[in-house]
């Protein structure tokens, strides 16, 4: 892998992370969701990156749900 392709891959990973979190948080507009969908369908590793974000989000939700004391 040359330096340029490494930078492009890093840029794509950053874009998937940013768009993925925005989609999960409900902050992504239609264009952002379409871009995320395009990356997932066409870029090597993007689907796995997005799935890891979903898994992390689910893990955090479970952690904080379990860590919250019950209401009296």
N, C-alpha and C positions, 0 to 999 in steps of 0.2 A: 504494500500500500504506500503510495507516495503522500507527501505532505498535503497536497491539494485535496486528494480524495479523503484524507483523514479529516480535514476541515469541513468538507461538505457533509461527511457522515455526522460529525459533531453538530453542525448546523441543523441537520435533519432531526437528530435526536432532541435537540433543544426545542425545535418547532413542535415535534410530537408531544413533548412534555408540556409545553405551554398551552397548546391547543387542547390536549387531553384534560389537563386540570381545569381549564376554562369550561370545557364541556361538562365535566363532572359537577362543577360548582354552579352550572346553569348560567354562566356568563358569556358563553360563545354564541355569536350570531350565526345566521345560516351560512354565510360565506366561510366562516371559521370551521364550522362542522363539515362543510363540503371539502375544504382543504384537508382536514384531518382524515376524512374518508378517502380522499385521493391518495394521501401518503400511505395509509394503511393498505390500500389495494396495490400500490405500485412500488413502494420503496422497500428494499430488503431490510428486514428487522423491525419495521415500524409497527407491524401488528403485535409483535412480541413486546415491544416497548409500551404500547398502549395497554395491553393486557396486564403488564406488570404494574402500571399505574392503577388500573382497576382493582387489582389484588391488594395493593398497598392501601388504597382508599377503604376497601372492605375491612382490612385488618385494623386500620385506625378506628373505624367506626365501632368494631367489636371491642377493641381495647378500651375506648372511652366509654362505651356503654357499660362494660363490665367494671370499669374503675369508678363509675358514678355511684355513690351510695344511694340506697333506696330512699324515697321520700317518706317522712313520718306519717 
